[in-house]
Amino acid sequence: MSERLIYLPLGGAGEIGMNAYVYGYGQPGRERLILVDLGVTFGDMDSAPGIDLIMADIRWLEDNRDRLDGIFITHGHEDHVGALGLLWSRLKAPIHTRRFTGALARMKLEEAGQPTDRLRIVEPYPHVVEAGPFRVQFVPVSHSIPESAALVIDTPAGRIVHSGDFKLDGTPVVGEAFDPVLWHKIASEAPVAALLCDSTNVFSTHPGRSESALAQPLLEFVSAQKQLVVATTFASNVARLKTLADAGVTAGRQICLLGRAMRKMVTAAVEAGILRDFPKVIGPDEAADLPRDKVMLIVTGSQGERRAASMQLSMGRYLGLQLREGDSFLFSSRTIPGNERPVIRIMNNLSRMGVNVFDADSGFFHVSGHANRPDLEAVHELLKPAVVIPMHGEHMHLREHANLARAKGLSAEVVTNGTMIDLAGGGIRVVDQIETGRIYLDGNVLIGAMDGVVRDRIRMALNGHVTVSVIVDENDEALPDAWVETMGLAAQGRAGVPLARHLESELGEFLERADHATVISDKKLEEGLRRITRQVAMEEIGKKPEVKVVISRLAAD
């Protein structure tokens, strides 16, 4: 049997978030494997109420973990490293990262109570990590978090370039610049059999802009404000944090960081030696005592997270600090699709306070960390891969990226989650379809998307809940009184009486006429009580609630 070079996305291909990509080489079904990234996305109240984190279902990889030779993390964003602590115990393979990403990965493992002795800190290109038949190099790229890397993966069947998240930025403020000379060298070393490439900004038609270009606009903005200035951005965007802080200091303000994630990220960047000369910061108590025109708050919650500092400030007071009319609040970020509602909620809360709100549409206050369309074309031209496989994007992004590559004469294919392809021989052949799904972090418990927990929660949210309690005596006769408790339902229906009392009356009549065969069977009695409850609720209030029936049977002496 001839060897295959397989690629299998478990998450991140057809969505933005939950990145998890498998590569394998060897005979069919016996390939040695590596995993690139293990990330999360966040639940929302519409599709996953109460869910904290969502990650790719890794059952296929778990079933084949004896063939897994390593996990490679490209950078420290949550959608690439966020599931590591939660899922590593199911894989138990060595983890390879660069230094700063490794510091964040270590925190994830420690928070989850996992050992950190399998974490390997590696140097960038030309250092090589050998994992089974794979020779992997971390190539520095610019992105919105320091020490991001693309992976050059050499295999017996050819070279793969996995772009990770990247942009073409020669002056990124913090972290390494995109080095075209280095990439020309990599392109000339060996033909690129496949380029697996970030697709996030394929619809942005202008060339990407440098992080360093924000320094002057942000300074002008902060200097023009008369009272307290608050700015929010992604906590992981260390370069933006420094640019904002420098602007505040230059404008004569002292800097206060609010939010655990932001303080943790700055501390990690300083300890890793990649963030230098960050301005001195003050605590919230000191900030509250200073004149409002002498303080700048840099806070978490740019995506509307309900527990973050931005939301808390918009709802009144946070750590003794309170916004007032005439203060200024800047979103130095773009809203991720799906987060619009909570972000708008913050903006409206601030507006009611009289706070002036600014965002990326108000001026030049944000640049993306992802390559735009012309930048993707430049990378295609530079690497000249035999095939382009778009990743890191929703389906429309993948399809547009594939069309972009084909328009330039390159071969391209859209490969979505669960599709296993063989790249050996310079082409693409679909060899298997793996069932993929989701794993949810619900509080501190991992559950499957198909376990029914979220489904039941959505049903209760949409239709309400009724608990029905009945008693069957020692002679197997049902007492005619039923006790009903409702939750999430209108208190009164069309009959003009309390809904619970109306249900109790109808259920009592059912119990009085129920035959012996029904009463002695928990299943039949429960089915009858549930059916009557839902019918009456539908007639009264137009809802068919979820119903919990409790049957108490009295034992004979």
N, C-alpha and C positions, 0 to 999 in steps of 0.2 A: 504494500500500500504506500502510495507516495505521500510525502509530508504536505501539510496544509499550513498556511499562514492566516489565522482567523482573526477577525475583528467582531466583537459583540458588545454593542452598547446596552447596558442595563438601565441607564438613566442619563438624561442630558441630551438625547437626540430626539427632538420632537417637543422639547420643553426647555425652559431656562431654569436651571437648578438641578439638584440631585445628581450631579455628574458622577458617573461610574462606567468606565470603559475597560473591557477585557480584550487582551491580545493573547494569542496562543500560537505555538509552532510545534509541529510533530505529526505523527500519524493520526488519522481521524479517530476522535474519541480518546486519544492518549496524549494530546498536545500538552506541553508544559505552558503554564499561564502566568501572566502578570496582570495586575489591576492598576489602572490609572485613575486616581481620585476616588473619593468616597464622601459625597456631599449631601446636603439637605436642601429643602425648601421649607416654606412656612405655611401653616394651615390658615384657612380663612373661614369666616362664619357661614358662608354660603354652602361650600362643598365639604368642609371638614370642621364643623363647630367643636370648639374645645381642644382641638389638636394643636400641640405645640410645634412639632417638627414632622416633616414627611421626608422619607428617604426611599431609595430604590430597593425593591425586593431582591435580595442576593441569594435566594435559595439555590439557584443553579450553580453559582460559584461556591456556595457552602457545601453542596453535594460533591463538588470536585476540588475541595480545598487541598487534598493530598497532592494535587498537581500545581498548586499555586506557589510560585517561587518568589513573589515579592509584590508589595504595594508601593506605588510611586505617587506622591502628592505634588502637583505642579505649583500650588501656591496656597496662601492661608485664608482665602475667602470661605465663608460658611458653605457655599454651594459646592465646594471642592474638598473640604476637610471636616465639615461639621458632623458627619456621621461616624467618624473614625472611632471615637471613644465608645459609641453605642454599639457598633457592629464588629469591632476588631476581634472580640472573643469568639465570633463564629468563623473566623478565618485564620487567625494566629500566624500570619505570615510576616516576615521582616518588612518594616516600613522605611522607605527612603525619602528624605526631604532635604532641602537646603536649610541653612541655619535658622533663619527667622521663621520660616514655615514650621520647622521642627520645634521651635519654642511654643508655637500655638498648638501643634499636634500633641506635644507633651501635656499641655494644660487639658486638652480634651481627654486624653487617656487617664490622667490623674483624677479629673472630675468624675469620671465613670468608674473609678476604682480598678483600672486596668494597669498591668505592669508596663513599664516604659523601656525595658531592657532590649526590646526588639526594634527600637527606634534607631535608625542610622542617619547621622548627619553627613551629607556628602558635599564635596566641592563641585563647582560648576565646570562646564566644558573647559579643557579636554578630559577631565576625570571621567573614567568609565566605571559603571556599576554592572557587574555580571550577575545575571539572574537566569539560571538555566541556559537556554539557547539565545537569550537576549543580551545585548550589550547596550546599555542605556546611558545617555549623557544629558545632563541638565544644562540647557542653553539659556542664559539670561535674556529676558525680554522685559520691556516696560509695560506696566499695567497700573492699576490704581491701588496696589498694595506692593510693598517692597519684596524683592527677591523672588519675583515670579519667574517661571521657567517654561520654555517649550522643551519637549523631549525628542531627542534624536534616538530612535530605536533601531539598532542594526540587528538583522536576523539572517539566517542562511538563505532566506528567500528574498532578501532585499532590504532596503532602508525605508523606514517609516518616519515621518515627521509629525508629531502630535503637537499642535501649536499652543495648547492651553489657551488661557485668556491673554490677549496681548493688544498693543497698539504700537504705532511707529512714532515714538517720542524720543527725540535726541536730548531733551533737557527736562527730565521728569521731576526735578527738585529733590526727591528722596528716592534712592534705589538706582538701579542701573538703566542706562539708556539703551534703546534698540541700536544694535551695532551692525550696520549693513555690511561692513568689511568682514566681520565674523561670519555672517550668514552667506556671503559670497563664497567664503572658504568652505563652509559646510556643503553648499550646493555643488562645489567643484570636486569634493572628495569622492562622492559616489552618487549615482543616479537615485532620485527619490521615487520609490515605487508608489507611495501613497502619501498625500498630505491630508491629515485630519485637522480641520480648520474651524476656528471660532467664527460663528455666523451672526452674532448678536446685532451688529450694526450694518448689515448688508444693505439696508434700505436708506442709510444716510449717505447722500451723494457727494458731500463735500469732504475734502481731506481732513483727517483728524487733527486736532489742535493740541499743542503742548500744555502740560500742567503749569509750566513756568510762565505762560502767557497770562495767567490769572492774577499774578502778584499785584500789578498796578491797578486793574479794575477793583480788586477787593480792597486795596488800600484806599482808593478814592471813595469807595462806598462807606467804609468804616469811618473815615475822616469826616464825611458829610453828615453823619448822624449826631443828633444833639443830646440824646439821652442814652439809656442802656441799649447795648447791641447784643443780640443773641444770634448765633449761627449754628446750623445743624448740617451734618454731612455724615457719610458712612464712617463709623469708628475705625474701620480698617484702612481708610484712605489717609495714611500717615502723612503723605506729601501735602494733602489739602489741609490737614490739621496744622501743619507747620506754616503753610502759606497764610491761613486765617490768623494764627497766633502772631506771626510776624507783623501782619497788617495791623492787628490790635495794638501791639506794643509801639509800633512806629506812630500810630495815631494817638499815643499818650494814654493807653488804657492798660489795666492789668488783666491777666487772663485767668479765668476759672473754668476748669473742665468739669462737666457734670455727666455722670453716667459711668457705671462700672466698666462696661465694655471699652469705653474710650480711654479711661485711665489705664486699664490693663494693656491695651494696644500700645499706648505711648510708652509705658514701662518696658514692655517686651522689645520695642524697637530701639529704645535707648540701651538696654542691656545687650542687645545683639550687635550694637555698634553701628547701626544703619541710620539712626536718627541722632544728629549732632546739633548742638546749639539751640535746642528747643527752649523757648522762653520760660522763665520762672513762672510757676502757676500758684494761685492762691486758693484757699478753701472757700466754701460757700458762706461761712460765718464772716470771714474777712470781707468778702465781696459785698455782703449785705450792709456793711458799715461804711463803705466808700461811696463818694458821690456817684450818681448814676452815669455821668458822662466820663467816668474814669474806669469803667468796668466793661469787659466783653466776656460773655459766656459762650463756650463752645460745647454743644450738648448732643446727646444721642437722640435717636428717634426720627431720623429723616424720612423713614417709611411708615410713620404713623403707629409704631409699636406702642401698645396700650400701656405698658409699664415703663417706657423710656421717659427721659427727662422732658422731651418736647411736649408729649401728651400731658404730662403732669403739670408743667408750667402753664399750658393752655387751659387747664381746668382749675387754676387758682394759685396754688403755692407748692413749692418743691424745695425741701431742705432750707426753709426759711426765706427763700427768694420768691418775689412776686413781681409780675409784669404790670406795667401801668400804661395809661394812655400816653402816646407819643414815643414809646419805646419802639425799637425796630427788630424784626425777626427775619433772618435770611435762611432760605433753603439753598445751600450750595450743593445741590444734588438734583438728579432726575428721579421721578417717581417710577418705580418698577411697576409694570402692568399688573393689575390686581390689587395694588395698594392705594389706589386713587381715593377711595372713600375715607379711610382713616386720616389720610393726609389732608383732604379737604375739611374734615371735621376739625383738625387742629387749626387750620387757617381761619375757619369760621369762628371758632372759640376766641382766637386772638383778635379777630376783627371786632367782636363784641366788646372786647376790653379797650378798644381804641389803639391797639398795637398796629404798626405799619408792617405789612407782610411783603416780602420780596422773594422771588424764586428765579430759576434759570431763564425764564421768559422776560424777567424784568431788566436784565443786563447780562454782561459777560461774567457770570459767576460760577460756571461749571463747565468742565470738559469730561468727555467719556473716557473710560479706561479700555474701550474696545476699538478694534480697527474698523474704520469706515470703508465704504465700498471701494474708493480709489486705493486705499491701503491694502485691501485684500487682493486687488488686481496686481499691485506691485509685488506682493509676496508670491502670487502665482507665477509671475514673470521671472522672479528671482530663482525660485526652486524648480520650476518646470517639472512638476510631478507627472508621473504616468497617469495618475487619477487623483481627483480631488473628492474627498468625502466630507461634506459639511457636518458640523456638530455644534453643540452649544447654541441651541436656538429652537424656537417653535417650528412646526412643519413649514409654515410659509417662509421662514428665514432659510431653512435648509434648501427648499426648492428654488428660491431666488438665488442663493449662493451657487447651487449647481448650474443654473441657467447662466449665471455670470461667467463661470469657468468655461462652459461649453461655447459661449459667444467668443471666447478668446482661443478656441481650437483645442481646449483640453477635454479629456474624458472626465466625467463627473457622475456620481450616483448619490441618491438620497437613501440613507440607511437609518432606519428608525429603531427605537428601543425594541430589543428582542430578536432582531434580525441578525443572524450569524452569516458572515460572508467569508469567502476564501480569497485572499489577495495574491496567492502564489501564482506565478506565471504572468504577472503584469495585467491581469484582468480582474473582474469581479464576478464571483459566482455565489449565489445564495445557497447555503448548504444546510441550514436549519432555521427553525423559528422557535425561540424559547419564550415560554410564558413569563411575562414580566408584570409586576404590579407595584404595590406600595407597602411600606412599613410605616406605621404611625407611632410617634411618641405621644402618648396620652397621659399627661401628668409625668409620672416616672416609670411608666410601663410601656413596653413595646407591644403593639398589637398589629395584626394584619388588616389590610384594607377590606378584606372579605369576611372578617370575623363577625360582622353585624353590629359592632358597637356604634360606629358612626352612623350607619343606616338607621338604627333605632333612635339615636339622638336626633337625627334630622326629622324622623317621623314624629317624635314627641314635640319638637320645636314647631312643626307645621300644623299638627292636629291636636296637641294637648294630651293629657293623660288622666285616666280614671282608675281608681282602685275600688274594687267591689269586694266586700267581705260578707260571707254567709256562714251560718252554723247549721250543721246536721246533727241531730241528737242521737242518743244511744240506740234508738229504735229505727235508725236510718230514715228519719223524717226531717225534711228541711224546715227550719223555723221560717215563718213568712216575712221576717224582717231582714232586709239587706242594708248594709251600711256602705255609703258611697262617699268618696272623697275625690274632688276634682282638682287638677292643676293645669294652668295655662288655658282655661276655657272661660267663656262668658258665664257670669254668675246666674243669669236668668235667660230663659229662652222664649219662644213664641207664645207659650202657654201663660206667660206672665207670672210664673212661680219660680222659686229657686231651682236651678237645674239639678242639683244633687238630690233635692227632695222629690222632684218629679221622677228621676231615675229610680230612686228607692221604691216609689209607688209601683212603677211598671215592673220592676224586678220582683217585688213582693207578689204581684199577681202571677208572674211566671212560676215562682216557687210553689205557690198554692196549687197550681194545676199540673206541675211536673209529675210524671209517672214514676213508679218505683225504680224502673230500670235506669232512668236518667239520674235520679237522686243518688243511687248507690255507686255510680260511675263518676269519678272525678273528671275524666275527660269529657263525658257527655254534658255534665253539669256546667263545667267551665265553658264549653262551646256555646251552650244556650245562654248563659249569663253574658258572655262577651257579645253575642249576636244581638241580644235585646238592647244592651247598653249602646252599641254603635248605631243601631237603627233609631232609637229614641234621640240620641245626640244629633244625628243627622237631620231628623225632623225638626228638632227644637232650635239648633244653632248652625246647622249646615256643615258640621264637622263630624268625621269618623275618628274618634280619638284612639290612642293606644290604650288597651285595657289590661289591668292586672287583676286577676281573680284570686282571692284567698279563701279557701274552704277549710273550715275548722270542724273536725268530727269528734263528737264527745264519745268517750269509751264507756261501756257498761261497767258497773261495779262488780 
